Amino acid sequence: MTENLSTIDSLPENAKQIWERVAEAARQSGRRPEDIQVLAVTKTVPWERVNLAVEQGFSVLGENRVQEFLDKSPHYPPGCPIHFIGRLQTNKVKYIAGKVAMIQSVDSLRLAKEIDRQAEKHGRVMDILIEVNIGREESKGGVLPEDLDDFLQAVSVMRHLHVRGLMAIPPQNAHSGAENEYFLQMRKLFVDIRSKKIDNIDMDYLSMGMSGDFESAILCGANMVRIGSALFGGRK
Ligand SMILES: *Cc1c(COP(=O)(O)O)cnc(C)c1O
């Protein structure tokens, strides 16, 4: 079954092209290809195809939906870190707190407190990214840039959380390449916060860029990109 899939599937070719494009954008921005962490975003993709992507080197997976994650993840190869990247309801944190390596979509103190509480139950510290609503879009989650300082201060005292960076899903109607204003604003926030050296807050990851704009994101400073449709094909 898997063999069939891989011969008829464009996934291996897609994967190859993505690695080449990531490497080129990394070089253009003065970094090495391995400095860029690439997540395979698996929403709506059957686990068999996710496993094909893992074979092509996409060993870190991004999941959007709690139920889908719980159904599929037992079938993934052991040892693939999974990042939760979707909207997360507070009452569902308990289902994933023992299972994911990182939660990228933390955008309210209520959610942060619940992750802290559940992480404590599991005897762990959860790596999180703070999602920033850089385009100030009502339809999207995320902390507004002007609220970020207060937010980080509040999270820095939660002992079972470790802030590792920022995440954003900017508007599509932006300039391309190294000129994307939203990616550049994110980069500035990232650098500014890093220079403040807040206790328990590390700016290791700047997670931005998806299938349509990952090269631009890398050129603007992203070191983590989240790719779905360019790898797996379009979603219904
Ligand atoms: C779906 C999704 C992606 C990937 O989107 P593509 O355009 O398919 O690459 C990245 N990040 C988040 C948060 C998503 O929900």
The ligand as an SDF file (V2000), in Angstrom:
LIG
                    3D

 15 15  0  0  0  0  0  0  0  0999 V2000
   -2.6500   24.9460    7.5130 C   0  0  0  0  0  0  0  0  0  0  0  0
   -1.6040   25.6810    8.2710 C   0  0  0  0  0  0  0  0  0  0  0  0
   -0.2970   25.8270    7.7590 C   0  0  0  0  0  0  0  0  0  0  0  0
    0.1210   25.2970    6.4060 C   0  0  0  0  0  0  0  0  0  0  0  0
   -0.6050   25.9050    5.3820 O   0  0  0  0  0  0  0  0  0  0  0  0
   -0.2440   25.6150    3.8450 P   0  0  0  0  0  0  0  0  0  0  0  0
   -0.6350   26.8590    3.1550 O   0  0  0  0  0  0  0  0  0  0  0  0
   -1.0360   24.4330    3.4550 O   0  0  0  0  0  0  0  0  0  0  0  0
    1.2150   25.3550    3.7900 O   0  0  0  0  0  0  0  0  0  0  0  0
    0.6330   26.4740    8.5330 C   0  0  0  0  0  0  0  0  0  0  0  0
    0.3240   26.9660    9.7500 N   0  0  0  0  0  0  0  0  0  0  0  0
   -0.9050   26.8610   10.2770 C   0  0  0  0  0  0  0  0  0  0  0  0
   -1.1690   27.4250   11.6140 C   0  0  0  0  0  0  0  0  0  0  0  0
   -1.9110   26.2130    9.5460 C   0  0  0  0  0  0  0  0  0  0  0  0
   -3.1290   26.1170   10.0720 O   0  0  0  0  0  0  0  0  0  0  0  0
  1  2  1  0
  2  3  1  0
  2 14  2  0
  3  4  1  0
  3 10  2  0
  4  5  1  0
  5  6  1  0
  6  7  2  0
  6  8  1  0
  6  9  1  0
 10 11  1  0
 11 12  2  0
 12 13  1  0
 12 14  1  0
 14 15  1  0
M  END
$$$$
